[in-house]
Amino acid sequence: MERISQKQARIYVKHIYWITEQEERALREQLSEQGIKLRSAKGIMCTPLDPINKISSVAPQVWSETCYRQGGWYRNSEKNGLYLIVSSFELDGYEEKKVATITESDFVPPRLASVRDKERLIEEPELHKKLPTEWTTIRDIEKRIYLRWARRLGSDVNDYHFLYLSHTANHSNFIKPVFFVEGKDGTIPYSIDRSAHLCSCCVELFQVLGQQFKEKLVAPCPGATIFARLKPDKYLRVKSTKVQSNNAEWYHEPL
């Protein structure tokens, strides 16, 4: 495991791993012996995405803290109970645990979703098979926070229902895509709206949702722009190192 050079530090890249608690302890000790500190995320899952954080660990309980409702996607997944490692450099000996590499892209979506598009997306049966119960229970304070964040990113939205529709439809698009582009490795789903109208991009970036695709294009949510200093509306390219089937048949619907 080598420290990254100054030139490499200017290029945004994050390597994503999922490991057990025992493996996390071993990695922490191994890095410490090399003079590298493995940071522990506190309260929020997305802070490891900050360019300044070289390598971080997200413990299972973090998904049940500040973003408890959003963490339901993790708790409902096969990754529940595992530790997330987000690193700016590759980890020798952990190749089998790596699930993705995240880099910046210059992607511009060919089309964003209309309200009607979003209404269709949230009707998708495959979405409802995965939808966490807690996702549908939103406290008033959370509604106010998301409306404030949306306005902070330039939106004039004043209706939380619109945001909830957008948040849910966007996750649906990474389960059974309607909004996608085609690449050499097949379908590439992308975030269906601007950053101001998104939520919990971490579940796509960290391969909790959409792990069946070789590539995804994910726009940061407001939380990631605030707590991880990601650029609003700047799509990130998620390239899978392991492609898992979601055991669901789905069709390609042209844009």
DOROVO-496425 format. One line per 2 residues: number of its first residue (from 1); their letters; for each residue x, y, z of N, C-alpha, C, CB. Coordinates in steps of 0.05 Angstrom, whole numbers. Atoms other than C-alpha are relative to their C-alpha. Glycine has a CB too. Example, Ala and Ser with C-alpha at 12.3 -4.5 7.8 and 13.67 -1.06 7.14 Angstrom:
BEGIN
1	AS	18/-24/0/246/-90/156/18/24/0/-20/1/25  -16/-24/-1/273/-21/143/-15/22/14/9/9/-29
END
This chain:
BEGIN
1	ME	17/-24/0/0/0/0/18/25/0/-19/0/24  -18/-22/2/36/62/-24/-16/26/3/14/0/-27
3	RI	12/-26/-2/22/134/-7/-3/12/-28/17/19/18  4/-12/27/-6/174/-65/18/24/-4/-30/8/-3
5	SQ	-18/-22/6/38/224/-100/-16/26/-2/14/-5/-27  14/-26/3/22/299/-106/-16/1/-25/20/23/1
7	KQ	15/0/25/2/289/-178/-25/-17/2/18/-11/-23  24/17/-4/-45/232/-160/-21/13/17/8/-27/12
9	AR	19/-13/-18/-75/274/-105/-18/20/-14/16/14/22  16/-20/15/-100/324/-157/-22/-14/-16/18/16/-18
11	IY	19/15/16/-139/269/-192/-20/-13/20/13/-21/-18  19/11/-19/-204/251/-156/-4/-30/-7/-27/15/-1
13	VK	5/28/3/-207/176/-146/-5/-12/28/24/-15/-15  6/15/-25/-238/132/-92/-4/-29/-7/-25/12/14
15	HI	3/29/3/-231/57/-87/-18/-10/23/28/-14/1  21/8/-19/-290/22/-52/3/-29/6/-28/6/-12
17	YW	-2/27/-9/-284/-40/-10/-21/-5/22/29/-5/12  17/9/-22/-331/-79/35/13/-24/14/-29/-8/-11
19	IT	-15/20/-14/-299/-120/90/-13/-6/27/29/9/5  12/8/-26/-316/-155/156/14/17/22/4/-30/5
21	EQ	-12/-14/-23/-302/-126/225/28/-9/5/-18/-4/25  -27/11/-5/-243/-172/234/20/10/-21/-1/-31/0
23	EE	-18/-10/21/-214/-152/167/6/30/3/-13/-5/-28  -4/-29/-5/-224/-78/185/21/4/21/-26/13/8
25	RA	-20/-3/-21/-184/-87/249/28/-7/-10/-7/-19/24  -26/7/11/-128/-122/211/10/21/-18/-3/-27/-15
27	LR	-8/-21/18/-127/-68/158/9/25/16/-23/8/-19  -7/-23/-16/-125/-13/211/28/-4/12/-21/4/23
29	EQ	-26/5/-11/-65/-46/244/22/0/-21/0/-28/14  -20/1/22/-30/-58/178/7/28/-9/-12/-17/-24
31	LS	-5/-27/9/-38/14/157/15/16/22/-27/15/-5  -14/-14/-22/-16/39/226/30/-6/0/-12/-8/27
33	EQ	-28/8/1/49/0/218/15/15/-22/3/-30/-4  -11/-15/22/60/39/154/-2/30/4/-13/-7/-26
35	GI	2/-29/-6/46/106/187/-24/13/-13/24/14/-9  24/-11/13/-22/113/154/-24/-3/19/-6/-16/-27
37	KL	23/1/-18/-83/130/195/-26/-6/-15/-3/27/15  26/6/11/-149/97/178/-21/15/15/-6/-31/1
39	RS	20/-17/-13/-201/150/194/-26/-16/4/-5/26/-15  26/12/-4/-268/129/223/-21/21/-4/-2/-12/29
41	AK	21/-19/5/-329/164/195/-18/3/25/-17/-9/-24  16/-6/-24/-371/197/249/-28/11/-9/14/20/19
43	GI	27/-10/4/-447/203/241/-11/0/-28/-1/27/10  9/-3/28/-449/210/165/17/-18/-18/2/30/-9
45	MC	-14/19/17/-431/159/111/17/13/-22/-20/-18/-12  -12/-11/24/-409/207/57/26/15/4/-19/18/-14
47	TP	-24/-15/-5/-351/244/91/25/-13/-12/4/5/29  -24/12/12/-300/193/65/4/8/-29/-1/-30/2
49	LD	-2/-8/28/-315/219/-5/14/27/-4/-28/2/-12  -15/-26/1/-282/286/12/28/-5/-11/1/13/28
51	PI	-27/4/11/-218/292/-30/22/1/21/6/21/-21  -21/-3/-20/-179/310/33/3/-26/17/-7/23/19
53	NK	-1/25/-15/-195/242/65/12/-22/-16/-29/-8/10  -15/20/16/-144/192/40/-11/-28/3/29/1/8
55	IS	12/27/-4/-173/129/71/-17/1/25/22/-22/2  20/-1/-22/-234/121/116/-15/-26/2/-19/23/-3
57	SV	17/24/-6/-276/66/148/-27/10/9/14/-18/21  27/-6/-9/-351/69/156/-11/-25/13/-19/9/-24
59	AP	10/23/-16/-376/22/211/-30/-3/-5/6/4/30  29/5/4/-445/-10/205/-18/19/15/-7/-28/7
61	QV	18/-17/-16/-475/33/260/-2/29/-11/10/2/28  1/-27/11/-459/98/222/-24/3/-19/26/6/-16
63	WS	24/0/17/-515/79/173/-26/4/16/-1/-25/-17  24/-3/-16/-563/84/231/1/25/18/-4/-24/18
65	ET	-3/-24/-16/-541/152/258/-14/23/-14/30/6/5  12/-25/12/-552/220/223/-20/-7/-22/21/18/-10
67	CY	16/7/23/-580/188/160/-14/-27/4/17/0/-26  12/26/-6/-619/132/193/-20/-9/-21/-15/2/28
69	RQ	20/7/19/-677/134/144/13/-9/-26/-19/24/-6  -14/8/24/-630/132/84/16/-25/3/18/23/-9
71	GG	-15/24/-5/-589/78/117/-16/-25/-2/12/2/28  17/24/4/-648/31/109/8/-15/-25/-28/8/-1
73	WY	-9/14/24/-622/16/39/23/-19/6/8/20/-22  -22/17/-8/-558/-11/70/-9/-23/17/21/17/15
75	RN	9/20/-18/-593/-48/125/-17/-22/-14/-16/12/23  16/19/16/-638/-82/73/17/-15/-20/-22/15/-14
77	SE	-16/12/21/-579/-103/30/18/-22/11/18/22/-12  -19/21/-7/-529/-160/30/25/11/14/7/-17/-24
79	KN	-23/-12/-12/-477/-111/55/-4/7/30/8/25/-15  6/-7/-28/-512/-101/122/20/-15/19/-29/-8/7
81	GL	-19/12/-19/-462/-114/178/29/2/-9/-6/-28/4  -28/-3/9/-400/-101/135/10/28/3/1/-8/-30
83	YL	-13/-26/-1/-351/-44/140/7/9/-28/26/-2/18  -7/-13/26/-342/4/82/27/13/3/-23/20/-8
85	IV	-26/-14/1/-272/26/64/1/17/-25/24/-21/1  -3/-19/23/-263/87/19/28/10/0/-22/23/2
87	SS	-28/-6/0/-192/97/-2/9/15/-26/17/-25/3  -11/-14/24/-154/144/-49/22/-16/-13/11/27/8
89	FE	-20/18/11/-104/88/-62/-10/-29/2/28/4/13  9/28/0/-113/14/-77/14/-15/23/7/-14/-27
91	LD	-9/16/-23/-104/-36/-20/11/-27/-9/-22/-3/20  -11/26/7/-56/-93/-33/-11/-21/18/31/2/2
93	GY	11/22/-16/-85/-159/-12/-30/0/4/14/-1/26  30/-2/-3/-157/-135/-14/-14/1/-26/-6/25/17
95	EE	12/-1/27/-170/-143/-88/-27/-13/-1/19/-13/-20  25/14/0/-226/-192/-75/-22/15/14/3/-28/12
97	KK	20/-16/-16/-261/-142/-29/-7/26/-14/11/6/27  5/-25/14/-260/-85/-78/-25/-3/-18/24/9/-17
99	VA	24/1/16/-327/-69/-111/-2/21/-21/-24/2/18  2/-22/20/-316/-4/-149/22/20/2/-27/14/4
101	TI	-17/-23/1/-273/54/-169/-17/24/-8/24/-4/-19  15/-25/6/-302/125/-168/19/21/-10/-15/10/26
103	TE	-15/-22/11/-275/180/-212/-19/22/-9/18/-9/-23  17/-21/11/-300/247/-237/-4/-5/-30/13/28/5
105	SD	6/2/29/-332/251/-306/-9/27/-10/-21/-22/-5  10/-24/12/-352/304/-355/-28/-5/-12/19/11/-22
107	FV	26/9/10/-419/270/-367/-21/22/3/-10/-25/14  23/-18/0/-478/314/-386/-25/-17/-8/3/24/-20
109	PP	23/18/6/-545/277/-382/-15/9/-25/-19/-1/24  15/-8/24/-583/275/-448/-28/10/6/-2/-24/-19
111	RL	26/-9/-8/-648/285/-411/-3/-5/30/-23/-14/-16  7/4/-28/-672/294/-339/-29/-8/2/6/26/16
113	AS	27/11/-3/-736/265/-312/-20/22/6/0/-20/23  23/-18/-6/-802/302/-313/-15/-12/24/-19/2/-25
115	VR	16/10/-22/-852/295/-257/-14/-26/-8/-21/21/9  14/24/9/-891/244/-298/20/-24/-2/-13/5/-28
117	DK	-21/21/1/-826/205/-310/5/-12/28/26/10/-12  -6/8/-28/-814/203/-235/-24/-16/11/5/25/18
119	ER	23/15/-9/-885/180/-221/0/-28/-11/-26/15/-8  -1/27/11/-875/122/-268/22/-16/13/6/2/-31
121	LI	-22/15/-13/-808/104/-236/-7/-10/27/24/18/2  7/9/-27/-837/100/-166/-22/-22/0/-8/23/17
123	EE	19/21/2/-890/52/-191/13/-27/-6/-21/6/-22  -15/24/8/-836/1/-210/-1/-21/22/29/7/-7
125	PE	1/22/-21/-849/-66/-174/26/-7/12/-13/-24/-13  -26/7/-11/-775/-80/-167/9/20/21/21/-1/-23
127	LH	-7/-20/-21/-767/-15/-128/-14/-8/26/-10/28/-8  15/5/-25/-821/-36/-78/10/-26/13/-29/-2/-7
129	KK	-12/24/-12/-786/-103/-67/24/8/18/9/-20/-21  -24/-8/-15/-725/-65/-41/-5/24/18/22/7/-20
131	LP	5/-25/-15/-757/-3/-11/-1/-4/30/-27/13/-9  0/3/-29/-740/2/63/-25/13/13/25/13/13
133	TE	23/-10/-13/-799/13/109/5/28/11/-9/-18/23  -6/-26/-12/-765/71/144/3/23/-21/26/-2/16
135	WT	-3/-20/21/-754/107/77/-25/17/-3/7/-13/-27  25/-14/4/-827/127/76/-9/16/24/-22/-20/-7
137	TI	6/-15/-25/-827/157/146/19/23/3/1/-19/25  -17/-24/0/-801/228/143/-9/20/21/0/14/-27
139	RD	7/-19/-21/-799/275/203/-1/28/-12/21/-1/22  3/-28/10/-819/348/193/27/14/-1/-20/15/17
141	IE	-25/-14/0/-750/372/212/18/-9/-24/15/-6/26  -16/9/23/-719/329/157/-11/12/-26/-2/-31/-2
143	KR	12/-13/24/-768/357/106/11/29/-2/-31/1/2  -10/-28/1/-746/428/125/29/1/-8/-5/13/28
145	IY	-28/1/6/-673/409/121/4/-4/-30/15/-22/15  -3/6/28/-680/380/51/-9/23/-18/-14/-25/-8
147	LR	9/-24/15/-719/440/26/20/22/2/-28/10/11  -21/-20/-3/-666/486/54/25/-7/-16/8/3/30
149	WA	-23/8/16/-610/446/22/-5/3/-30/7/-29/6  6/-3/29/-646/446/-45/2/29/-8/-29/-11/-6
151	RR	-2/-28/6/-652/521/-43/29/10/1/-18/17/19  -29/-7/-2/-579/527/-22/14/-7/-26/13/-15/23
153	LG	-12/8/25/-562/491/-87/-14/13/-24/0/-30/-3  11/-15/22/-604/539/-129/-28/-7/-8/17/-2/-22
155	SD	27/8/8/-672/505/-132/-20/19/13/-6/-29/9  21/-16/-12/-736/544/-120/-23/-17/11/-11/20/-21
157	VN	21/19/-9/-774/482/-96/-9/8/28/11/-28/0  11/-6/-26/-820/494/-37/-19/-22/10/-14/27/1
159	DY	18/23/-5/-857/427/-37/17/-25/6/-20/-5/-23  -16/23/-6/-824/369/-1/-10/-25/-15/-1/-6/30
161	HF	10/24/15/-869/319/-37/15/-2/-26/-30/3/-5  -16/1/25/-832/338/-101/27/-12/5/2/29/-12
163	LY	-26/11/-6/-766/323/-68/-1/-30/6/12/15/24  3/28/-6/-790/257/-40/-4/-17/-25/-23/-5/20
165	LS	4/14/26/-815/237/-109/26/-2/-15/-21/16/-16  -26/0/14/-748/256/-139/20/-19/12/12/28/-1
167	HT	-18/18/-14/-708/220/-86/-6/-29/-6/0/5/30  8/28/3/-747/156/-92/2/-10/-29/-29/-4/9
169	AN	-2/7/28/-751/156/-168/29/-3/-9/-14/22/-17  -28/2/7/-676/167/-173/11/-27/8/16/23/12
171	HS	-9/26/-9/-662/105/-132/-12/-22/-17/-7/-5/30  13/19/17/-712/67/-174/15/-3/-27/-29/8/-5
173	NF	-14/1/25/-673/85/-236/26/-16/0/6/28/-10  -23/17/-3/-613/47/-209/-7/-29/6/19/12/21
175	IK	9/27/-4/-655/-14/-196/-10/-11/-27/-23/-1/21  10/7/27/-692/-17/-263/1/25/-17/-29/-13/2
177	PV	-4/-26/13/-666/38/-308/-19/7/-22/28/1/-11  14/-12/22/-707/82/-352/18/22/-12/-28/12/9
179	FF	-19/-21/9/-655/138/-356/28/-12/0/-2/25/18  -26/12/2/-590/110/-382/13/7/-27/-1/-31/3
181	VE	-14/-2/26/-538/114/-437/13/-28/-4/22/23/0  -13/26/6/-505/55/-472/30/4/-2/-12/-12/-26
183	GK	-29/0/2/-431/42/-464/10/-26/-12/13/5/27  -11/25/11/-384/-12/-489/-6/-24/17/31/3/-4
185	DG	6/22/-18/-401/-54/-428/-30/-2/6/16/3/25  29/2/-5/-476/-44/-433/-13/25/11/-6/-23/18
187	TI	16/-22/-11/-527/-1/-398/14/15/22/-27/-11/9  -12/-17/-21/-502/57/-356/-23/19/11/24/17/-11
189	PY	21/-17/-11/-558/86/-312/13/25/12/-16/-15/22  -11/-25/-11/-550/158/-289/-21/14/17/8/19/-23
191	SI	18/-14/-17/-580/204/-237/-18/17/-16/17/18/20  21/-11/18/-645/232/-263/-6/29/5/-25/-16/4
193	DR	6/-29/-5/-644/303/-234/25/13/10/-23/3/21  -22/-16/-10/-598/358/-210/5/-6/29/-5/30/-4
195	SA	-8/6/-28/-561/353/-144/-20/10/20/27/11/5  18/-13/-19/-610/399/-109/-24/-18/6/-10/26/-11
197	HL	24/16/-2/-666/347/-119/6/-29/7/-16/2/-25  -8/28/-5/-627/284/-99/3/-5/29/25/-7/-15
199	CS	-4/8/-28/-616/245/-35/16/-26/1/-27/-3/15  -15/25/-5/-569/191/-9/13/-12/-24/-20/-20/12
201	CC	-16/10/22/-524/185/-69/19/-21/8/15/23/-14  -19/19/-11/-480/143/-24/-9/-29/-7/2/2/30
203	VE	9/28/4/-523/81/-37/7/-9/-29/-30/-3/4  -10/7/26/-505/84/-111/30/0/-2/-12/19/-21
205	LF	-29/-2/1/-433/106/-102/13/-23/13/9/26/13  -12/22/-15/-419/51/-52/-10/-28/-7/-4/5/30
207	QV	9/26/11/-454/-4/-92/-20/-14/18/24/-18/-4  23/12/-14/-512/-15/-45/-23/-4/-20/-9/18/24
209	LG	19/3/22/-558/-3/-104/14/3/-27/-23/22/2  -11/-2/27/-542/-14/-178/26/-15/-3/5/28/-7
211	QQ	-25/15/2/-485/-62/-165/0/-20/-24/6/-15/25  2/18/23/-510/-104/-224/10/12/-26/-28/-10/-3
213	FK	-10/-14/25/-484/-52/-274/30/4/1/-14/27/-3  -29/-4/1/-412/-48/-297/8/29/4/11/-10/-26
215	EK	-6/-28/-2/-417/27/-296/-25/16/7/13/11/-26  22/-18/-7/-461/82/-266/11/28/-1/-12/-7/28
217	LV	-7/-29/-1/-461/158/-270/-18/12/21/-4/13/-28  15/-8/-24/-481/188/-203/6/29/6/7/-18/23
219	AP	-4/-28/-9/-492/261/-186/-2/1/30/-22/18/-13  1/-2/-29/-478/281/-114/-25/12/10/24/16/10
221	CP	24/-12/-13/-536/295/-67/9/24/16/-14/-21/18  -8/-24/-16/-537/359/-25/18/-7/23/-25/14/10
223	GA	-17/7/-23/-508/323/35/28/-5/-8/-11/-25/13  -27/5/9/-448/300/-5/14/25/-9/-1/-20/-23
225	TI	-13/-25/7/-436/370/-31/7/16/24/-19/17/-18  -6/-15/-25/-438/398/40/21/-14/17/-26/3/16
227	FA	-17/14/-19/-404/344/81/24/-13/-13/-16/-21/14  -23/12/14/-357/315/28/12/19/-21/-8/-26/-13
229	RL	-10/-21/18/-347/379/-13/2/-9/-29/28/9/9  2/8/28/-366/345/-78/-13/23/-16/-16/-26/-4
231	KP	10/-22/17/-384/391/-136/-29/-6/-8/18/4/-25  28/5/8/-459/399/-147/-2/-4/-30/-17/25/8
233	DK	6/6/28/-484/369/-213/24/-11/-15/-10/25/-13  -24/12/13/-414/341/-228/-2/-31/4/27/11/13
235	YL	5/29/-2/-428/268/-244/26/-15/6/-12/-11/-26  -22/18/-6/-383/215/-215/-4/-27/-14/3/-5/31
237	RV	1/25/14/-367/152/-254/7/-23/19/19/0/-25  -4/23/-18/-374/87/-214/4/-24/-18/-24/-4/19
239	KS	-6/24/16/-339/29/-248/3/-24/19/27/4/-16  0/24/-17/-353/-39/-217/24/-18/-6/-26/-15/-5
241	TK	-20/21/3/-299/-90/-204/-13/-27/3/22/4/20  16/24/-3/-352/-141/-187/-29/7/-9/0/-12/29
243	VQ	27/-5/9/-419/-144/-223/-18/-22/11/-2/1/-31  18/18/-12/-474/-176/-183/-28/1/-12/-2/5/31
245	SN	28/1/10/-542/-198/-209/-19/8/22/-6/-28/-11  21/-6/-19/-603/-170/-176/-24/-19/-2/-10/29/-3
247	NA	20/21/3/-642/-232/-198/-27/12/-10/-5/-14/26  25/-12/10/-692/-187/-233/3/4/-30/-6/27/14
249	EW	0/-6/28/-710/-184/-306/-10/29/-4/-19/-20/-15  9/-27/6/-715/-114/-335/6/6/-29/13/21/19
251	YH	-2/-6/28/-721/-83/-403/13/28/-4/-27/-1/-14  -11/-27/7/-687/-24/-438/-23/16/-13/24/-3/-19
253	EP	20/-18/12/-735/32/-451/14/25/-11/-21/9/22  -15/-22/11/-705/83/-499/-10/27/11/-3/0/-31
255	L	8/-27/-9/-704/156/-478/-15/14/-22/25/16/9
END
